[in-house]
Structures are given as C-alpha cells and as structure tokens.
Amino acid sequence: MAGRTKLGEILSVQAARTHVAQTPALYFADEVYTYAQMEAACAGAARELHLRALHTGDAVALALPNVPAFVAYLFGILRIGAIVVPLNPGLTLHELTWLIHESGARAVVTITKLARQLVSDRSSTPSLQHVISVDPGKPLDCPTTTIDMEIGGDADDTALLIFTSGTTGRPKGVVLTHRNVLANTAQVADRTALSSRDRVLTVMPLFHANGLMNNTILLLRAGASIVLQPRFDLDEFWRIVGQFRPTYFTAVPTVFARLMDAWDGRADTSSLRFVRSGAAPMAPSLQRLVEERLGVPVVLSYGLSEATCTCTMNPPDATRRAGSVGRALGDEVVAILDADGREAPPYEVGEVAVRGPNVMSGYFNAPDATAQTLRDGWLHTGDMGYVDADGFLFLADRKKDIIIRGGENISPREVEEVLLEFPSVAQAAVVGAPDREWGEQVIAFVVPRASGVLVVDELHAFCRERLARFKLPRRVHVVASLAVTSVGKVDKVRLRALASGDASPSEPLR
C-alpha cells in the first residue's frame, strides 16, 4: 500500500507506478480522474496553499461537499504537512465560525457562498487569514507540468483534527497523527482483503471520519477506484450500482433500511463481494434481510473518531457472527472493562475499551477530557458491550443511552430490535424521557413501511409478547422519518428533546 510514514505521499507514490498512474482513481458524474491526474490536482492545491504562506503544522479547515476538489485539497493540505480540519459544509455560519476558531485554522477551503459569509464575519475567527473559494461544479485542474515540492509532515505529526459530533456536549477536536491513520487504514485493508481490483461506491460524506478513512484514504492507498456520489439518492442508487459495478459500498443502517423498504428485486448486485455498515448499530433482522436480498455478506464494524475510525470488524467470509460488530483489527486490543476498570470475562457486559496504534494522541486543547478518556493505557469509549468466547464484540448501548426506569436498566437497542421485527415498521429509535414517578420512561419513534399500514394497537400487542412490562414503550410516535445527524446516525439528542416535550401526537402503550 502507498504511504509508509506520510499521508501526503500517497498520490505521488501511486502516480509514480507505471501500472497504476493511468488507472481510474476517481469517478464523479461524467468525469474520470486517473491517479496521475489526481496527483497533479493535489500538487496544484499544495502549491496554492504554499503560496499563501501555509506550512507544516498550520491548521486548514476543509468544508466541502462530496466533490473531487475535496480529495485534491485533502491531499494538498497533507502534502505541505499542514493539518486537515474537515468540517460539514451544511453547518450554519455560527457553527462553522466556532469550529474554525476552536481549531485555530489559518485558512479554510470551502464553497463560494460560505466563503463570502466567512470573509464578512472575520471578527469571529481571528486566526483565519485565508479563505479559499471553490466552485464545486467545476472540474479539477490537473496541470500537465510537474510541480516539485517536498512532502511535509512526519509519522507522529498531527495529520487531522476531527471534531466529534457533539452529541454528548460541545464538539471536541480529536487529534490524529499520520501514524494513526496509516495504521488504521492498513488494518481495515487487511481485514477486507482490499486490492487495486476494488471499485467502491461512496455515498458517505467525506468530511466524516468514515468517509475520510474508509472511503478515501484507504482506497487510494490500495490503488482502488472511488465512485464518488454527492449524496445518497434512493431513486438513483441501484442504477449507479449497475452502471459502475462496484465491488462494495458502505452505508449507515438508515440507508440500508430505505433501500430494503423500496426493494423491487430488479437491482443487479452481481459485482458486489460484500457491503459494509458502520456509524451506528444494525438490527439483526435488517442484516438478515439485506444479505438475503443482495446475496452478499453484510460486514458490520465498530469504531469512533478517537480510534481514527474502525476498531472491530467482521470478516466478509462465513466466520462472521450475526449481531456482532466483529473482532479487533490487527495490532489492536479490544477489551470489556468492569466498573473497577478490570477486564471482564466473556459474555459479561461492561465498557468497551481499545488499545492500539490507531488510538488518538488526545483531544485538542482539552487535557482534562483527554485524561478522562485515555487512562490506564486504554481508550475508554463510553460504549457498553460484551465479547464472546471467540473475541467477537457485541454492543449494547452507550452509557448515556441506558434508560433507567424505576431502578431497572433498559437497553434501547433491545427495544428497537423488537420494534424492527414488526412487519409494518421500517425504522425505529428508542430514547428515555424524564418521568416524575419512574425516573425515566421508554419512548419510541417508528417510521412505517411505505408498503404497509402501521396499527399501533397491533404493535403494542407484538411488543407485549416479546418484552417485559417495564421495557414497553410508554409512548410511540409514528413519524415520516427519524431525526438524523449529518452523517446519517439517528440523532437521539433531538429525539430526547422531542420525547420530553409535546413534540407530536402519540399513542400510549400501557
């Protein structure tokens, strides 16, 4: 795989290989860019940044949608040894300026509209010296003249500063080194047997850790091809699969649920060798349905930005375990810790902890938060789960997601999986809401299948057969769609707010 100590050398190494240089690195709409062309675009971006007096160690924010320019500037920033700060271009100006200020970014690369807004609001971002505007509809500039530049950065230098989603408070900046990213992408490549023969459909946002690591850096290191889409489009998805014939794609469970709900059996999936699901837990019932209809394995994985991206993963072969997010990747240790910080035996639920070369160096300018998360040699994830006798990890819930009703601990995921077994339910999310008598009550949000009618009384009876009385949802909100974050995770912070107020009509389940 290209890149041994520096992420910025990946494209130059690939372009120097005669058997790789003219192969497709990136497909986007009607555009096809070879590795040689992507290297040229990256070198041009690096030159532009260098001329603006940006150097090794400077933070550069990258707020672009899924377009080829994102990839060019990503590697252009890394080429000069600067630090990439990926940001969601869909954020408000207030949110963006706060993140730019927190990161101390000296420059930002973004779309024209946001560039104008940032220029007019410089008082909120005193560190910001350069605003680089990109027209996302314009093809990449791939100069034919060679641009010679020394590749900056070292293995233990900071490569990326990724802000967490903020679902547990204000976003924190995760500091990842070149070594972290190179280690984690090599681990995933080994588990999935990734090679230059792979062509991967990418609908995940590139500003997210999964899009960056698993759908961009990983693939270009391996010499594979990226079929980049601006976003997930249900109406176009299977046509694109048929046209570009990817060997796999990655999506969140909500996307898989929508694909299955609209399934008509006509899609050509013969090019796929597996599909990946990440970023959120997938219900076993949905996994079985996807595998049955697509005829390929669903590879479930688990990870978090603090561990670069991926910690555990099922192999694509028959040894995977239904309902499990797989075993630890190579050169990594995943353990379950009890309340006293000791490793728990198989099948005992505790906190998931991680140790390995992919674990972050810490949170940016947050020593107390770093000390709380990185302690005793472990990354404490805040997620709950257990491992079986063979080391396969099964997730329960995040500590903060556990619902405590009348002293009884209730796993939202357990309730969600029962709801998803009901034939008329396409998606489900369960949260806790404050209750004066019981402390918390179980509140469910369900999306009905497009092809069916959801009768709440029937759902209630279904749940009563499968759940203890104290686990039954007190209220069920039937909604057209679930609130989700920018990367497709169910936004339980928003759902808790809805559950705690008079959000919408609901039916009680007594």
Secondary structure as a PSIPRED ss2 file (coil, helix, strand):
# PSIPRED VFORMAT (PSIPRED V4.0)

   1 M C   1.000  0.000  0.000
   2 A C   1.000  0.000  0.000
   3 G C   1.000  0.000  0.000
   4 R C   1.000  0.000  0.000
   5 T C   1.000  0.000  0.000
   6 K C   1.000  0.000  0.000
   7 L H   0.000  1.000  0.000
   8 G H   0.000  1.000  0.000
   9 E H   0.000  1.000  0.000
  10 I H   0.000  1.000  0.000
  11 L H   0.000  1.000  0.000
  12 S H   0.000  1.000  0.000
  13 V H   0.000  1.000  0.000
  14 Q H   0.000  1.000  0.000
  15 A H   0.000  1.000  0.000
  16 A C   1.000  0.000  0.000
  17 R C   1.000  0.000  0.000
  18 T C   1.000  0.000  0.000
  19 H C   1.000  0.000  0.000
  20 V C   1.000  0.000  0.000
  21 A C   1.000  0.000  0.000
  22 Q C   1.000  0.000  0.000
  23 T C   1.000  0.000  0.000
  24 P E   0.000  0.000  1.000
  25 A E   0.000  0.000  1.000
  26 L E   0.000  0.000  1.000
  27 Y E   0.000  0.000  1.000
  28 F E   0.000  0.000  1.000
  29 A C   1.000  0.000  0.000
  30 D C   1.000  0.000  0.000
  31 E E   0.000  0.000  1.000
  32 V E   0.000  0.000  1.000
  33 Y E   0.000  0.000  1.000
  34 T E   0.000  0.000  1.000
  35 Y H   0.000  1.000  0.000
  36 A H   0.000  1.000  0.000
  37 Q H   0.000  1.000  0.000
  38 M H   0.000  1.000  0.000
  39 E H   0.000  1.000  0.000
  40 A H   0.000  1.000  0.000
  41 A H   0.000  1.000  0.000
  42 C H   0.000  1.000  0.000
  43 A H   0.000  1.000  0.000
  44 G H   0.000  1.000  0.000
  45 A H   0.000  1.000  0.000
  46 A H   0.000  1.000  0.000
  47 R H   0.000  1.000  0.000
  48 E H   0.000  1.000  0.000
  49 L H   0.000  1.000  0.000
  50 H H   0.000  1.000  0.000
  51 L H   0.000  1.000  0.000
  52 R C   1.000  0.000  0.000
  53 A C   1.000  0.000  0.000
  54 L C   1.000  0.000  0.000
  55 H C   1.000  0.000  0.000
  56 T C   1.000  0.000  0.000
  57 G C   1.000  0.000  0.000
  58 D C   1.000  0.000  0.000
  59 A E   0.000  0.000  1.000
  60 V E   0.000  0.000  1.000
  61 A E   0.000  0.000  1.000
  62 L E   0.000  0.000  1.000
  63 A E   0.000  0.000  1.000
  64 L C   1.000  0.000  0.000
  65 P C   1.000  0.000  0.000
  66 N C   1.000  0.000  0.000
  67 V C   1.000  0.000  0.000
  68 P H   0.000  1.000  0.000
  69 A H   0.000  1.000  0.000
  70 F H   0.000  1.000  0.000
  71 V H   0.000  1.000  0.000
  72 A H   0.000  1.000  0.000
  73 Y H   0.000  1.000  0.000
  74 L H   0.000  1.000  0.000
  75 F H   0.000  1.000  0.000
  76 G H   0.000  1.000  0.000
  77 I H   0.000  1.000  0.000
  78 L H   0.000  1.000  0.000
  79 R H   0.000  1.000  0.000
  80 I C   1.000  0.000  0.000
  81 G C   1.000  0.000  0.000
  82 A C   1.000  0.000  0.000
  83 I E   0.000  0.000  1.000
  84 V E   0.000  0.000  1.000
  85 V E   0.000  0.000  1.000
  86 P E   0.000  0.000  1.000
  87 L C   1.000  0.000  0.000
  88 N C   1.000  0.000  0.000
  89 P C   1.000  0.000  0.000
  90 G C   1.000  0.000  0.000
  91 L C   1.000  0.000  0.000
  92 T C   1.000  0.000  0.000
  93 L H   0.000  1.000  0.000
  94 H H   0.000  1.000  0.000
  95 E H   0.000  1.000  0.000
  96 L H   0.000  1.000  0.000
  97 T H   0.000  1.000  0.000
  98 W H   0.000  1.000  0.000
  99 L H   0.000  1.000  0.000
 100 I H   0.000  1.000  0.000
 101 H H   0.000  1.000  0.000
 102 E H   0.000  1.000  0.000
 103 S H   0.000  1.000  0.000
 104 G C   1.000  0.000  0.000
 105 A C   1.000  0.000  0.000
 106 R C   1.000  0.000  0.000
 107 A E   0.000  0.000  1.000
 108 V E   0.000  0.000  1.000
 109 V E   0.000  0.000  1.000
 110 T E   0.000  0.000  1.000
 111 I E   0.000  0.000  1.000
 112 T H   0.000  1.000  0.000
 113 K H   0.000  1.000  0.000
 114 L H   0.000  1.000  0.000
 115 A H   0.000  1.000  0.000
 116 R H   0.000  1.000  0.000
 117 Q H   0.000  1.000  0.000
 118 L H   0.000  1.000  0.000
 119 V H   0.000  1.000  0.000
 120 S C   1.000  0.000  0.000
 121 D C   1.000  0.000  0.000
 122 R H   0.000  1.000  0.000
 123 S H   0.000  1.000  0.000
 124 S H   0.000  1.000  0.000
 125 T C   1.000  0.000  0.000
 126 P C   1.000  0.000  0.000
 127 S C   1.000  0.000  0.000
 128 L C   1.000  0.000  0.000
 129 Q C   1.000  0.000  0.000
 130 H E   0.000  0.000  1.000
 131 V E   0.000  0.000  1.000
 132 I E   0.000  0.000  1.000
 133 S E   0.000  0.000  1.000
 134 V E   0.000  0.000  1.000
 135 D C   1.000  0.000  0.000
 136 P C   1.000  0.000  0.000
 137 G C   1.000  0.000  0.000
 138 K C   1.000  0.000  0.000
 139 P C   1.000  0.000  0.000
 140 L C   1.000  0.000  0.000
 141 D C   1.000  0.000  0.000
 142 C C   1.000  0.000  0.000
 143 P C   1.000  0.000  0.000
 144 T C   1.000  0.000  0.000
 145 T C   1.000  0.000  0.000
 146 T C   1.000  0.000  0.000
 147 I C   1.000  0.000  0.000
 148 D C   1.000  0.000  0.000
 149 M C   1.000  0.000  0.000
 150 E C   1.000  0.000  0.000
 151 I C   1.000  0.000  0.000
 152 G C   1.000  0.000  0.000
 153 G C   1.000  0.000  0.000
 154 D C   1.000  0.000  0.000
 155 A C   1.000  0.000  0.000
 156 D C   1.000  0.000  0.000
 157 D C   1.000  0.000  0.000
 158 T E   0.000  0.000  1.000
 159 A E   0.000  0.000  1.000
 160 L E   0.000  0.000  1.000
 161 L E   0.000  0.000  1.000
 162 I E   0.000  0.000  1.000
 163 F E   0.000  0.000  1.000
 164 T C   1.000  0.000  0.000
 165 S C   1.000  0.000  0.000
 166 G C   1.000  0.000  0.000
 167 T C   1.000  0.000  0.000
 168 T C   1.000  0.000  0.000
 169 G C   1.000  0.000  0.000
 170 R C   1.000  0.000  0.000
 171 P C   1.000  0.000  0.000
 172 K C   1.000  0.000  0.000
 173 G E   0.000  0.000  1.000
 174 V E   0.000  0.000  1.000
 175 V E   0.000  0.000  1.000
 176 L E   0.000  0.000  1.000
 177 T E   0.000  0.000  1.000
 178 H H   0.000  1.000  0.000
 179 R H   0.000  1.000  0.000
 180 N H   0.000  1.000  0.000
 181 V H   0.000  1.000  0.000
 182 L H   0.000  1.000  0.000
 183 A H   0.000  1.000  0.000
 184 N H   0.000  1.000  0.000
 185 T H   0.000  1.000  0.000
 186 A H   0.000  1.000  0.000
 187 Q H   0.000  1.000  0.000
 188 V H   0.000  1.000  0.000
 189 A H   0.000  1.000  0.000
 190 D H   0.000  1.000  0.000
 191 R H   0.000  1.000  0.000
 192 T H   0.000  1.000  0.000
 193 A C   1.000  0.000  0.000
 194 L C   1.000  0.000  0.000
 195 S C   1.000  0.000  0.000
 196 S C   1.000  0.000  0.000
 197 R C   1.000  0.000  0.000
 198 D C   1.000  0.000  0.000
 199 R E   0.000  0.000  1.000
 200 V E   0.000  0.000  1.000
 201 L E   0.000  0.000  1.000
 202 T E   0.000  0.000  1.000
 203 V C   1.000  0.000  0.000
 204 M C   1.000  0.000  0.000
 205 P C   1.000  0.000  0.000
 206 L C   1.000  0.000  0.000
 207 F C   1.000  0.000  0.000
 208 H C   1.000  0.000  0.000
 209 A H   0.000  1.000  0.000
 210 N H   0.000  1.000  0.000
 211 G H   0.000  1.000  0.000
 212 L H   0.000  1.000  0.000
 213 M H   0.000  1.000  0.000
 214 N H   0.000  1.000  0.000
 215 N H   0.000  1.000  0.000
 216 T H   0.000  1.000  0.000
 217 I H   0.000  1.000  0.000
 218 L H   0.000  1.000  0.000
 219 L H   0.000  1.000  0.000
 220 L H   0.000  1.000  0.000
 221 R H   0.000  1.000  0.000
 222 A H   0.000  1.000  0.000
 223 G C   1.000  0.000  0.000
 224 A C   1.000  0.000  0.000
 225 S E   0.000  0.000  1.000
 226 I E   0.000  0.000  1.000
 227 V E   0.000  0.000  1.000
 228 L E   0.000  0.000  1.000
 229 Q C   1.000  0.000  0.000
 230 P C   1.000  0.000  0.000
 231 R C   1.000  0.000  0.000
 232 F C   1.000  0.000  0.000
 233 D C   1.000  0.000  0.000
 234 L C   1.000  0.000  0.000
 235 D C   1.000  0.000  0.000
 236 E C   1.000  0.000  0.000
 237 F H   0.000  1.000  0.000
 238 W H   0.000  1.000  0.000
 239 R H   0.000  1.000  0.000
 240 I H   0.000  1.000  0.000
 241 V H   0.000  1.000  0.000
 242 G H   0.000  1.000  0.000
 243 Q H   0.000  1.000  0.000
 244 F H   0.000  1.000  0.000
 245 R C   1.000  0.000  0.000
 246 P C   1.000  0.000  0.000
 247 T C   1.000  0.000  0.000
 248 Y E   0.000  0.000  1.000
 249 F E   0.000  0.000  1.000
 250 T E   0.000  0.000  1.000
 251 A E   0.000  0.000  1.000
 252 V C   1.000  0.000  0.000
 253 P H   0.000  1.000  0.000
 254 T H   0.000  1.000  0.000
 255 V H   0.000  1.000  0.000
 256 F H   0.000  1.000  0.000
 257 A H   0.000  1.000  0.000
 258 R H   0.000  1.000  0.000
 259 L H   0.000  1.000  0.000
 260 M H   0.000  1.000  0.000
 261 D H   0.000  1.000  0.000
 262 A C   1.000  0.000  0.000
 263 W C   1.000  0.000  0.000
 264 D C   1.000  0.000  0.000
 265 G C   1.000  0.000  0.000
 266 R C   1.000  0.000  0.000
 267 A C   1.000  0.000  0.000
 268 D C   1.000  0.000  0.000
 269 T C   1.000  0.000  0.000
 270 S C   1.000  0.000  0.000
 271 S C   1.000  0.000  0.000
 272 L C   1.000  0.000  0.000
 273 R C   1.000  0.000  0.000
 274 F C   1.000  0.000  0.000
 275 V E   0.000  0.000  1.000
 276 R E   0.000  0.000  1.000
 277 S E   0.000  0.000  1.000
 278 G C   1.000  0.000  0.000
 279 A C   1.000  0.000  0.000
 280 A C   1.000  0.000  0.000
 281 P C   1.000  0.000  0.000
 282 M C   1.000  0.000  0.000
 283 A C   1.000  0.000  0.000
 284 P H   0.000  1.000  0.000
 285 S H   0.000  1.000  0.000
 286 L H   0.000  1.000  0.000
 287 Q H   0.000  1.000  0.000
 288 R H   0.000  1.000  0.000
 289 L H   0.000  1.000  0.000
 290 V H   0.000  1.000  0.000
 291 E H   0.000  1.000  0.000
 292 E H   0.000  1.000  0.000
 293 R H   0.000  1.000  0.000
 294 L H   0.000  1.000  0.000
 295 G C   1.000  0.000  0.000
 296 V C   1.000  0.000  0.000
 297 P C   1.000  0.000  0.000
 298 V E   0.000  0.000  1.000
 299 V E   0.000  0.000  1.000
 300 L E   0.000  0.000  1.000
 301 S E   0.000  0.000  1.000
 302 Y E   0.000  0.000  1.000
 303 G C   1.000  0.000  0.000
 304 L C   1.000  0.000  0.000
 305 S H   0.000  1.000  0.000
 306 E H   0.000  1.000  0.000
 307 A H   0.000  1.000  0.000
 308 T C   1.000  0.000  0.000
 309 C C   1.000  0.000  0.000
 310 T C   1.000  0.000  0.000
 311 C C   1.000  0.000  0.000
 312 T E   0.000  0.000  1.000
 313 M E   0.000  0.000  1.000
 314 N C   1.000  0.000  0.000
 315 P C   1.000  0.000  0.000
 316 P C   1.000  0.000  0.000
 317 D C   1.000  0.000  0.000
 318 A C   1.000  0.000  0.000
 319 T C   1.000  0.000  0.000
 320 R C   1.000  0.000  0.000
 321 R C   1.000  0.000  0.000
 322 A C   1.000  0.000  0.000
 323 G C   1.000  0.000  0.000
 324 S C   1.000  0.000  0.000
 325 V C   1.000  0.000  0.000
 326 G C   1.000  0.000  0.000
 327 R E   0.000  0.000  1.000
 328 A E   0.000  0.000  1.000
 329 L C   1.000  0.000  0.000
 330 G C   1.000  0.000  0.000
 331 D C   1.000  0.000  0.000
 332 E C   1.000  0.000  0.000
 333 V E   0.000  0.000  1.000
 334 V E   0.000  0.000  1.000
 335 A E   0.000  0.000  1.000
 336 I E   0.000  0.000  1.000
 337 L E   0.000  0.000  1.000
 338 D C   1.000  0.000  0.000
 339 A C   1.000  0.000  0.000
 340 D C   1.000  0.000  0.000
 341 G C   1.000  0.000  0.000
 342 R C   1.000  0.000  0.000
 343 E E   0.000  0.000  1.000
 344 A C   1.000  0.000  0.000
 345 P C   1.000  0.000  0.000
 346 P C   1.000  0.000  0.000
 347 Y C   1.000  0.000  0.000
 348 E C   1.000  0.000  0.000
 349 V C   1.000  0.000  0.000
 350 G E   0.000  0.000  1.000
 351 E E   0.000  0.000  1.000
 352 V E   0.000  0.000  1.000
 353 A E   0.000  0.000  1.000
 354 V E   0.000  0.000  1.000
 355 R E   0.000  0.000  1.000
 356 G C   1.000  0.000  0.000
 357 P C   1.000  0.000  0.000
 358 N C   1.000  0.000  0.000
 359 V C   1.000  0.000  0.000
 360 M C   1.000  0.000  0.000
 361 S C   1.000  0.000  0.000
 362 G E   0.000  0.000  1.000
 363 Y E   0.000  0.000  1.000
 364 F C   1.000  0.000  0.000
 365 N C   1.000  0.000  0.000
 366 A C   1.000  0.000  0.000
 367 P H   0.000  1.000  0.000
 368 D H   0.000  1.000  0.000
 369 A H   0.000  1.000  0.000
 370 T H   0.000  1.000  0.000
 371 A H   0.000  1.000  0.000
 372 Q H   0.000  1.000  0.000
 373 T H   0.000  1.000  0.000
 374 L E   0.000  0.000  1.000
 375 R E   0.000  0.000  1.000
 376 D C   1.000  0.000  0.000
 377 G C   1.000  0.000  0.000
 378 W E   0.000  0.000  1.000
 379 L E   0.000  0.000  1.000
 380 H E   0.000  0.000  1.000
 381 T E   0.000  0.000  1.000
 382 G E   0.000  0.000  1.000
 383 D E   0.000  0.000  1.000
 384 M E   0.000  0.000  1.000
 385 G E   0.000  0.000  1.000
 386 Y E   0.000  0.000  1.000
 387 V E   0.000  0.000  1.000
 388 D C   1.000  0.000  0.000
 389 A C   1.000  0.000  0.000
 390 D C   1.000  0.000  0.000
 391 G C   1.000  0.000  0.000
 392 F C   1.000  0.000  0.000
 393 L E   0.000  0.000  1.000
 394 F E   0.000  0.000  1.000
 395 L E   0.000  0.000  1.000
 396 A E   0.000  0.000  1.000
 397 D E   0.000  0.000  1.000
 398 R E   0.000  0.000  1.000
 399 K H   0.000  1.000  0.000
 400 K H   0.000  1.000  0.000
 401 D H   0.000  1.000  0.000
 402 I C   1.000  0.000  0.000
 403 I E   0.000  0.000  1.000
 404 I E   0.000  0.000  1.000
 405 R E   0.000  0.000  1.000
 406 G C   1.000  0.000  0.000
 407 G C   1.000  0.000  0.000
 408 E E   0.000  0.000  1.000
 409 N E   0.000  0.000  1.000
 410 I E   0.000  0.000  1.000
 411 S C   1.000  0.000  0.000
 412 P H   0.000  1.000  0.000
 413 R H   0.000  1.000  0.000
 414 E H   0.000  1.000  0.000
 415 V H   0.000  1.000  0.000
 416 E H   0.000  1.000  0.000
 417 E H   0.000  1.000  0.000
 418 V H   0.000  1.000  0.000
 419 L H   0.000  1.000  0.000
 420 L H   0.000  1.000  0.000
 421 E H   0.000  1.000  0.000
 422 F C   1.000  0.000  0.000
 423 P C   1.000  0.000  0.000
 424 S C   1.000  0.000  0.000
 425 V E   0.000  0.000  1.000
 426 A E   0.000  0.000  1.000
 427 Q E   0.000  0.000  1.000
 428 A E   0.000  0.000  1.000
 429 A E   0.000  0.000  1.000
 430 V E   0.000  0.000  1.000
 431 V E   0.000  0.000  1.000
 432 G E   0.000  0.000  1.000
 433 A E   0.000  0.000  1.000
 434 P E   0.000  0.000  1.000
 435 D E   0.000  0.000  1.000
 436 R C   1.000  0.000  0.000
 437 E C   1.000  0.000  0.000
 438 W C   1.000  0.000  0.000
 439 G E   0.000  0.000  1.000
 440 E E   0.000  0.000  1.000
 441 Q E   0.000  0.000  1.000
 442 V E   0.000  0.000  1.000
 443 I E   0.000  0.000  1.000
 444 A E   0.000  0.000  1.000
 445 F E   0.000  0.000  1.000
 446 V E   0.000  0.000  1.000
 447 V E   0.000  0.000  1.000
 448 P E   0.000  0.000  1.000
 449 R C   1.000  0.000  0.000
 450 A C   1.000  0.000  0.000
 451 S C   1.000  0.000  0.000
 452 G C   1.000  0.000  0.000
 453 V C   1.000  0.000  0.000
 454 L C   1.000  0.000  0.000
 455 V C   1.000  0.000  0.000
 456 V H   0.000  1.000  0.000
 457 D H   0.000  1.000  0.000
 458 E H   0.000  1.000  0.000
 459 L H   0.000  1.000  0.000
 460 H H   0.000  1.000  0.000
 461 A H   0.000  1.000  0.000
 462 F H   0.000  1.000  0.000
 463 C H   0.000  1.000  0.000
 464 R H   0.000  1.000  0.000
 465 E H   0.000  1.000  0.000
 466 R H   0.000  1.000  0.000
 467 L C   1.000  0.000  0.000
 468 A C   1.000  0.000  0.000
 469 R H   0.000  1.000  0.000
 470 F H   0.000  1.000  0.000
 471 K H   0.000  1.000  0.000
 472 L C   1.000  0.000  0.000
 473 P C   1.000  0.000  0.000
 474 R C   1.000  0.000  0.000
 475 R E   0.000  0.000  1.000
 476 V E   0.000  0.000  1.000
 477 H E   0.000  0.000  1.000
 478 V E   0.000  0.000  1.000
 479 V C   1.000  0.000  0.000
 480 A C   1.000  0.000  0.000
 481 S C   1.000  0.000  0.000
 482 L C   1.000  0.000  0.000
 483 A C   1.000  0.000  0.000
 484 V E   0.000  0.000  1.000
 485 T C   1.000  0.000  0.000
 486 S C   1.000  0.000  0.000
 487 V C   1.000  0.000  0.000
 488 G C   1.000  0.000  0.000
 489 K C   1.000  0.000  0.000
 490 V E   0.000  0.000  1.000
 491 D C   1.000  0.000  0.000
 492 K H   0.000  1.000  0.000
 493 V H   0.000  1.000  0.000
 494 R H   0.000  1.000  0.000
 495 L H   0.000  1.000  0.000
 496 R H   0.000  1.000  0.000
 497 A H   0.000  1.000  0.000
 498 L H   0.000  1.000  0.000
 499 A H   0.000  1.000  0.000
 500 S H   0.000  1.000  0.000
 501 G C   1.000  0.000  0.000
 502 D C   1.000  0.000  0.000
 503 A C   1.000  0.000  0.000
 504 S C   1.000  0.000  0.000
 505 P C   1.000  0.000  0.000
 506 S C   1.000  0.000  0.000
 507 E E   0.000  0.000  1.000
 508 P E   0.000  0.000  1.000
 509 L C   1.000  0.000  0.000
 510 R C   1.000  0.000  0.000
